[in-house]
Amino acid sequence: MKFLASLAVAGMLAATPALASPDKAELVTLPAPPAGKAQMVFFRKGGFAGSAISCAVSEAGTKISSLPPARFFVVVTDPGKHTYMVSSEAKDELYMDLKAGETQYAKCNIAMGFMAGRPKLEVAQPAEFTSKMWKSVDKDRMSANVLTDEQIKAALDAQAAASTAAAPAPAAN
């Protein structure tokens, strides 16, 4: 019986996705957005092509974060219309209408330009992010509304505790 309990605990631990960090790529589980908020996940695939070009994402002229290859960040924002922009020798904009409680995904690709690579933002499907291993961006690249690894972990822990507390008690026999 003890063996089965140990096996069950080990199985739960193995099935729990790890939290990404700037140092090690891992599968990432994200929390739901805070009540009344939305969140955007920006990511950039790895690879050598365009690796010298950073994909700096901004909104309304304020830099949110930059994306080196094989990195991601999550920005918590108010619901509504948003215009995210990246630029180098040319600019690209992504228009989003975010709903409360919603998580949307955007990927940054670097295309060939005349003098430099051209970053491009595109709407992405959740599986393009959730099926791959990622590193988070370094803290020194983040603005205040970008979730840190610690904030992501705390939100996941709080959501897990809330769902455990809300679970019905087992019926007595």
MILUMSE-41944 format. One line per field, with one value per residue: residue number from 1; residue in one letter; chain; x negated, y, z of N, C-alpha, C, CB in turn. Coordinates in pm, whole numbers. Atoms other than C-alpha are relative to their C-alpha. Glycine has a CB too. Example, Ala and Ser with C-alpha at 12.3 -4.5 7.8 and 13.67 -1.06 7.14 Angstrom:
gumi: (1_2) $
gupa: (a_s) $
dokol: (A_A) $
n.X: (-89_82) $
n.Y: (-119_-119) $
n.Z: (0_-6) $
ca.X: (-1230_-1367) $
ca.Y: (-450_-106) $
ca.Z: (780_714) $
c.X: (-90_77) $
c.Y: (120_109) $
c.Z: (0_73) $
cb.X: (99_-41) $
cb.Y: (3_46) $
cb.Z: (125_-142) $
***
This chain:
gumi: (1_2_3_4_5_6_7_8_9_10_11_12_13_14_15_16_17_18_19_20_21_22_23_24_25_26_27_28_29_30_31_32_33_34_35_36_37_38_39_40_41_42_43_44_45_46_47_48_49_50_51_52_53_54_55_56_57_58_59_60_61_62_63_64_65_66_67_68_69_70_71_72_73_74_75_76_77_78_79_80_81_82_83_84_85_86_87_88_89_90_91_92_93_94_95_96_97_98_99_100_101_102_103_104_105_106_107_108_109_110_111_112_113_114_115_116_117_118_119_120_121_122_123_124_125_126_127_128_129_130_131_132_133_134_135_136_137_138_139_140_141_142_143_144_145_146_147_148_149_150_151_152_153_154_155_156_157_158_159_160_161_162_163_164_165_166_167_168_169_170_171_172_173) $
gupa: (m_k_f_l_a_s_l_a_v_a_g_m_l_a_a_t_p_a_l_a_s_p_d_k_a_e_l_v_t_l_p_a_p_p_a_g_k_a_q_m_v_f_f_r_k_g_g_f_a_g_s_a_i_s_c_a_v_s_e_a_g_t_k_i_s_s_l_p_p_a_r_f_f_v_v_v_t_d_p_g_k_h_t_y_m_v_s_s_e_a_k_d_e_l_y_m_d_l_k_a_g_e_t_q_y_a_k_c_n_i_a_m_g_f_m_a_g_r_p_k_l_e_v_a_q_p_a_e_f_t_s_k_m_w_k_s_v_d_k_d_r_m_s_a_n_v_l_t_d_e_q_i_k_a_a_l_d_a_q_a_a_a_s_t_a_a_a_p_a_p_a_a_n) $
dokol: (A_A_A_A_A_A_A_A_A_A_A_A_A_A_A_A_A_A_A_A_A_A_A_A_A_A_A_A_A_A_A_A_A_A_A_A_A_A_A_A_A_A_A_A_A_A_A_A_A_A_A_A_A_A_A_A_A_A_A_A_A_A_A_A_A_A_A_A_A_A_A_A_A_A_A_A_A_A_A_A_A_A_A_A_A_A_A_A_A_A_A_A_A_A_A_A_A_A_A_A_A_A_A_A_A_A_A_A_A_A_A_A_A_A_A_A_A_A_A_A_A_A_A_A_A_A_A_A_A_A_A_A_A_A_A_A_A_A_A_A_A_A_A_A_A_A_A_A_A_A_A_A_A_A_A_A_A_A_A_A_A_A_A_A_A_A_A_A_A_A_A_A_A) $
n.X: (-82_91_61_-95_-8_124_-6_-97_64_105_-68_-49_115_53_-97_-10_99_91_-5_115_90_90_116_-28_-123_-91_-140_-51_-141_-31_-122_-104_23_-69_-139_-21_115_32_146_61_125_84_110_82_65_145_62_108_-44_-52_27_64_-103_-92_-139_-45_-144_-44_-139_-15_131_70_52_-49_112_59_2_107_-49_-42_-45_-137_-44_-144_-38_-136_-50_-144_-71_-25_81_143_86_137_87_143_58_144_-5_-144_-76_-113_-95_-97_-119_-70_-113_9_-114_35_14_52_143_27_140_59_138_85_88_92_8_114_-23_103_123_-8_-118_-125_-87_-141_-88_-114_-81_42_-89_58_85_133_76_-7_61_146_74_36_63_-61_94_68_-73_41_-69_-143_-64_-69_-117_41_9_127_-15_-53_-142_-69_-5_-92_-137_-34_-20_-126_-110_-6_-56_-142_-74_0_-95_-135_-34_-91_57_-41_-118_29_-64) $
n.Y: (-118_-115_-8_-64_-142_-62_-3_-104_-130_-15_-25_-137_-89_11_-57_-143_-70_-87_-142_-42_-98_-51_87_136_13_102_-19_-104_-8_-137_-18_-82_-142_-47_-38_-126_-29_90_12_31_74_-24_95_2_129_-1_23_-93_-107_-118_5_-123_-104_14_-32_-85_-21_-120_-42_-145_-61_48_136_100_91_46_146_72_129_107_-61_-44_-79_-13_-132_-11_-128_-22_43_-106_-3_-24_3_34_-35_33_-76_-10_-89_-10_34_90_-16_107_-56_102_-41_99_13_35_142_62_2_5_28_-65_42_-93_61_-95_19_-68_-138_-53_-20_75_84_-69_76_3_61_71_76_140_95_42_119_-40_-33_101_127_-15_-39_-142_-73_-132_-109_-45_-106_-134_-31_-5_-117_32_87_133_93_67_144_13_-35_109_112_-35_4_141_58_-53_64_140_1_-35_113_105_-42_4_138_60_100_136_50_98_129) $
n.Z: (0_-3_131_91_-35_46_145_38_-23_102_127_0_13_135_93_-20_82_-75_28_80_-60_103_11_47_76_-49_35_-88_-33_-38_-79_61_-33_-121_22_70_86_111_13_130_-5_116_5_121_18_4_130_31_91_-68_-144_-46_-6_-111_32_-110_10_-72_15_-20_-12_-119_16_-95_-19_125_12_70_48_-92_-126_-7_-115_-17_-46_-51_48_-6_121_97_122_-20_118_-35_112_6_111_30_115_30_-119_16_-109_-23_-65_-79_-83_-107_-91_-138_-23_121_32_143_29_117_24_73_99_61_145_60_39_89_-78_-126_-10_-30_-90_37_-99_54_-95_-4_-66_-129_13_48_-120_-106_41_11_-120_7_-110_-15_24_-121_-70_42_125_-28_-60_-125_15_47_-113_-26_-28_-136_3_67_-94_-109_52_19_-134_-53_73_-42_-135_10_56_-102_-104_56_34_-99_-91_37_-72_-105_27) $
ca.X: (0_-285_-441_-123_-102_-467_-411_-107_-302_-594_-353_-196_-537_-651_-331_-363_-523_-820_-843_-1066_-1361_-1613_-1869_-1692_-1432_-1128_-765_-571_-236_-75_177_508_503_593_964_1074_747_621_275_60_-215_-490_-743_-1018_-1141_-1508_-1752_-2045_-1862_-1803_-1955_-2150_-1826_-1623_-1246_-1161_-785_-625_-280_-195_-566_-662_-886_-732_-1020_-1254_-1270_-1598_-1564_-1389_-1244_-900_-730_-377_-225_85_307_652_911_977_800_420_161_-173_-467_-814_-1059_-1403_-1442_-1066_-790_-520_-206_27_381_554_894_843_1123_1112_993_838_483_370_42_-184_-506_-790_-963_-1264_-1244_-1524_-1547_-1758_-2013_-1891_-1642_-1279_-1085_-725_-449_-181_109_14_211_168_17_-269_-375_-257_-412_-768_-1035_-1112_-1332_-1185_-1336_-1586_-1442_-1645_-1447_-1104_-874_-661_-359_-558_-523_-843_-907_-832_-498_-399_-484_-296_14_4_-33_260_481_391_469_802_904_804_1008_1307_1296_1582_1497_1502_1826_1817_1896) $
ca.Y: (0_238_155_254_583_659_573_803_1095_1035_1025_1357_1519_1387_1510_1860_2085_2280_2654_2809_3021_3233_2954_2635_2567_2376_2316_2607_2604_2944_3062_3213_3594_3781_3864_4134_4118_3958_3834_3816_3560_3669_3412_3368_3039_2949_2906_3081_3281_3633_3551_3880_4081_4137_4149_4444_4459_4791_4938_5308_5391_5210_4904_4598_4355_4218_3861_3689_3354_3068_3301_3412_3665_3716_4062_4118_4393_4545_4399_4595_4698_4690_4763_4591_4699_4576_4767_4778_4920_4865_4837_4578_4607_4348_4457_4261_4295_4116_3991_3960_3615_3547_3444_3516_3425_3611_3496_3710_3602_3769_3808_3917_4293_4517_4617_4427_4161_4267_4151_4053_3983_3728_3578_3227_2922_2812_2478_2662_2775_2496_2214_2348_2415_2780_3001_3317_3654_3795_4030_4324_4304_4321_4616_4628_4447_4146_3845_3720_3347_3393_3562_3286_3020_3204_3240_2870_2774_3001_2856_2500_2579_2737_2436_2197_2397_2402_2025_1834_1619_1242_1071_871_498) $
ca.Z: (0_87_-247_-434_-242_-318_-683_-700_-549_-786_-1081_-979_-945_-1280_-1447_-1306_-1568_-1444_-1428_-1692_-1595_-1782_-1733_-1838_-2109_-1987_-2072_-1925_-1749_-1717_-1459_-1560_-1573_-1253_-1213_-1456_-1652_-1974_-2061_-2371_-2412_-2650_-2766_-3019_-3155_-3131_-3414_-3571_-3841_-3710_-3372_-3359_-3390_-3077_-3099_-2872_-2811_-2718_-2672_-2702_-2733_-2410_-2429_-2264_-2311_-2573_-2695_-2770_-2951_-2764_-2497_-2382_-2157_-2025_-1993_-1778_-1914_-1907_-2143_-2460_-2777_-2783_-3048_-2998_-3211_-3306_-3524_-3680_-4031_-4066_-3809_-3762_-3552_-3405_-3316_-3040_-2872_-2541_-2317_-1938_-1831_-2171_-2262_-2616_-2783_-3026_-3188_-3314_-3632_-3789_-4168_-4397_-4446_-4669_-4400_-4095_-3995_-3971_-3665_-3730_-3476_-3555_-3363_-3254_-3149_-2785_-2894_-3068_-2720_-2489_-2693_-2678_-2418_-2337_-2127_-1981_-2063_-1815_-1550_-1679_-2005_-1834_-1771_-1455_-1602_-1726_-1496_-1338_-1289_-919_-991_-1233_-974_-696_-916_-1010_-642_-544_-818_-715_-350_-446_-657_-377_-124_-358_-423_-260_38_-23_76_397_364) $
c.X: (-87_-65_93_13_-124_-1_95_-61_-107_61_52_-115_-56_93_14_-104_-84_21_-125_-84_-88_-117_26_135_84_138_59_150_26_126_104_-30_69_143_8_-113_-9_-152_-38_-130_-72_-114_-71_-72_-152_-52_-101_47_62_-35_-67_100_91_140_56_146_37_148_7_-135_-80_-42_55_-113_-60_-16_-124_57_29_43_147_16_151_28_147_50_151_64_20_-94_-144_-71_-142_-86_-141_-57_-150_-7_143_74_114_89_95_114_76_116_14_122_-50_-5_-64_-153_-14_-150_-43_-144_-71_-89_-91_-12_-122_41_-113_-133_-3_124_122_85_145_78_119_77_-43_107_-65_-96_-139_-91_-5_-69_-153_-62_-51_-82_74_-104_-65_77_-37_60_149_46_82_118_-31_-17_-139_26_63_149_83_16_98_146_45_27_133_119_15_62_149_82_5_103_144_46_93_-70_46_117_-43_76_64) $
c.Y: (126_20_71_149_74_14_109_139_25_30_142_98_-4_66_150_71_94_145_38_100_55_-94_-134_-3_-115_23_95_-15_141_5_73_145_37_43_137_40_-101_-16_-41_-72_28_-100_9_-133_17_-21_109_118_115_9_127_114_-29_40_78_36_123_22_147_67_-43_-145_-90_-96_-29_-151_-48_-134_-98_52_39_100_10_139_-4_140_10_-56_120_-9_42_-7_-23_22_-53_81_-21_97_19_-35_-95_17_-119_61_-112_65_-107_5_-38_-152_-76_6_-16_-15_73_-48_109_-81_109_-36_76_142_46_13_-84_-88_82_-86_13_-72_-64_-67_-146_-84_-42_-118_34_36_-118_-131_5_41_142_42_132_107_38_117_139_41_27_137_-48_-95_-135_-89_-60_-148_-22_32_-108_-118_29_-6_-144_-68_45_-64_-146_-10_30_-117_-117_31_-11_-142_-57_-105_-139_-45_-105_-129_-53) $
c.Z: (0_-136_-98_29_-48_-152_-48_17_-105_-136_-8_-18_-142_-101_14_-84_86_-40_-78_79_-112_-29_-66_-73_54_-58_103_19_49_86_-84_34_131_-36_-67_-94_-114_0_-141_24_-132_3_-134_-7_-3_-140_-29_-86_79_147_53_16_117_-47_119_-22_82_-24_36_27_122_-20_111_35_-137_6_-75_-49_114_137_-9_114_-3_54_42_-34_20_-126_-93_-117_32_-133_48_-122_21_-116_-7_-117_-49_128_-36_121_3_79_69_74_107_91_139_14_-115_-5_-149_-21_-127_-14_-79_-92_-56_-148_-52_-40_-92_73_128_-4_39_93_-45_109_-69_113_-9_69_132_-12_-53_117_97_-35_-5_133_-19_120_9_-31_133_62_-48_-135_21_49_121_-17_-64_122_11_22_137_5_-69_95_113_-46_-23_134_60_-70_39_140_-3_-55_98_107_-50_-34_106_84_-42_86_102_-33_122) $
cb.X: (94_-107_-34_138_17_-122_44_129_-61_-88_114_75_-109_-23_135_-17_69_-146_12_45_-86_-54_-56_0_-30_5_79_-34_41_19_-30_144_49_-77_78_20_-131_53_-55_-22_24_-53_50_-101_48_-57_104_-111_102_146_-88_-110_81_-44_86_-87_79_-81_96_96_15_90_-156_122_43_-138_125_-125_-101_-112_-86_95_-65_58_-24_7_-36_33_138_-12_62_-60_12_-11_-2_-25_32_-69_-88_42_55_-46_79_-64_91_-97_134_-128_102_103_131_60_-75_56_-22_6_-4_-84_82_-141_130_-53_9_43_-15_4_-23_77_-17_21_47_-44_155_-136_29_111_65_11_61_143_53_-34_-118_125_-157_58_70_-146_-25_-151_-18_36_92_49_104_-132_104_-73_-136_-77_20_-76_-140_-32_10_-112_-117_5_-23_-141_-73_19_-62_-140_-29_5_-127_121_42_-118_104_41_-99) $
cb.Y: (-1_-18_-140_-67_17_-82_-136_-11_7_-127_-97_31_-38_-146_-65_36_78_-42_83_62_-64_135_-22_-100_-20_0_-136_139_-107_88_79_-42_91_118_2_106_-1_55_-102_129_-155_148_-143_118_-68_-106_-6_-73_-55_4_-118_41_8_85_-132_129_-126_125_-85_28_144_14_0_-78_-131_69_-49_-23_-62_-99_124_-119_142_-111_107_-27_19_150_-65_135_98_-104_132_-148_152_-157_148_-143_-53_-95_126_-149_131_-123_75_-71_17_22_-107_60_-59_69_-115_127_-152_155_-136_89_-69_-2_49_-78_91_136_147_96_-111_33_49_-69_105_-105_17_-15_-124_-37_-102_120_122_-29_-40_104_-99_86_21_19_123_41_-10_7_-114_-104_76_127_71_7_-111_63_-71_91_134_-44_-28_141_80_-73_41_154_12_-63_103_124_-45_-15_144_87_-88_-62_29_-98_-59_53_-100) $
cb.Z: (121_108_-51_12_153_46_-54_85_142_-8_-18_130_101_-37_20_148_-112_-24_131_-134_116_42_134_118_-149_154_-5_-55_109_-124_131_49_-114_66_134_98_82_-140_101_-85_21_-3_26_-1_-129_93_-111_-71_-103_-14_31_-96_-133_121_-29_12_48_-45_90_117_2_126_3_-57_72_-26_-70_95_-96_18_35_18_0_95_-111_155_-147_17_37_65_-103_100_-84_52_-18_-18_15_-36_-112_-120_68_-17_-15_76_-103_100_-85_81_-53_102_29_-123_77_-73_-16_12_-75_97_-114_70_-71_-124_123_-56_34_123_101_-131_146_-138_104_-106_-30_73_-91_97_-91_-96_69_32_-134_-108_30_-9_-23_144_-66_-31_148_-8_-100_101_-105_65_-83_-85_-14_123_-8_96_-71_-128_57_54_-131_-74_93_-15_-152_-1_89_-90_-133_63_44_-125_-14_-69_148_15_-99_142_-53) $
***
